Amino acid sequence: MSPIVTVQDAVTAFADFMKPTDAELDAIELEMPAILSDVDLIDAQITAMDHVPNEVDTRRVRRALSRVLAERAKLTNRTASTIPAGVA
């Protein structure tokens, strides 16, 4: 019988030094509307695949896609406005 050995990566995967920084949490918070709109789009697509798509499903997917594009545009504009001039 072989002994069970703990793998170091598994033990330290959730160590205190591995927590996200405040900057990373702020970036996630900034992207959250875009993430949630992507989730809504996927939900609408899955719902449409469960049965024969009808007009309501088509509108729901179209609205969700429109929200995704709008949120991505907002995120892009916010990100572009925070980059200082002359920085590539």
C-alpha positions in Angstrom: 0.0 0.0 0.0 1.4 3.4 -1.0 1.1 6.4 1.3 -1.0 9.4 0.2 1.3 12.3 -0.5 0.0 15.9 -0.6 1.0 17.8 -3.7 2.5 21.2 -2.9 0.5 23.0 -5.6 -2.8 21.7 -4.3 -1.9 22.8 -0.8 -0.7 26.3 -1.7 -3.4 26.9 -4.4 -5.6 28.8 -1.9 -2.9 30.3 0.2 -3.3 34.0 1.3 -0.6 35.2 -1.2 -2.6 33.8 -4.1 -5.6 36.1 -3.5 -6.5 38.6 -6.3 -5.2 42.1 -5.9 -7.5 45.1 -5.5 -6.6 46.1 -9.1 -7.7 42.7 -10.4 -10.9 42.9 -8.4 -11.6 46.3 -9.8 -11.0 45.0 -13.4 -13.5 42.2 -12.8 -16.0 44.7 -11.4 -15.6 46.9 -14.4 -16.2 43.9 -16.8 -19.1 42.5 -14.8 -21.9 44.0 -17.0 -20.3 42.6 -20.1 -19.9 39.2 -18.5 -23.5 39.2 -17.3 -24.8 40.2 -20.8 -22.8 37.2 -22.2 -24.5 34.9 -19.7 -27.9 36.3 -20.8 -27.1 35.6 -24.4 -26.0 32.1 -23.8 -29.1 31.5 -21.7 -31.3 32.8 -24.6 -29.5 30.6 -27.1 -29.9 27.5 -24.9 -33.6 28.2 -24.4 -34.0 28.5 -28.2 -32.2 25.2 -28.7 -34.5 23.3 -26.3 -37.4 23.4 -28.7 -38.3 24.6 -32.2 -37.4 28.3 -32.1 -40.3 30.7 -32.4 -40.6 34.5 -32.8 -40.2 35.1 -29.1 -37.0 33.1 -29.0 -35.7 35.0 -32.0 -36.4 38.4 -30.3 -34.9 37.3 -27.0 -31.6 36.2 -28.7 -31.5 39.4 -30.8 -32.1 41.6 -27.7 -29.5 39.7 -25.7 -27.0 40.0 -28.6 -27.7 43.7 -28.8 -27.0 44.0 -25.0 -23.7 42.2 -25.4 -22.6 44.5 -28.2 -23.7 47.6 -26.2 -21.8 46.4 -23.1 -18.7 45.6 -25.0 -18.8 49.0 -26.7 -19.2 50.7 -23.3 -16.3 48.7 -21.9 -14.1 49.4 -24.8 -14.8 53.2 -24.6 -14.2 53.2 -20.8 -11.0 51.3 -21.2 -9.8 53.5 -24.1 -10.5 56.6 -22.1 -8.4 55.5 -19.1 -5.3 54.9 -21.2 -3.1 58.0 -21.0 -2.3 59.9 -24.2 0.8 58.7 -26.0 0.8 55.2 -24.4 0.6 52.4 -26.9 
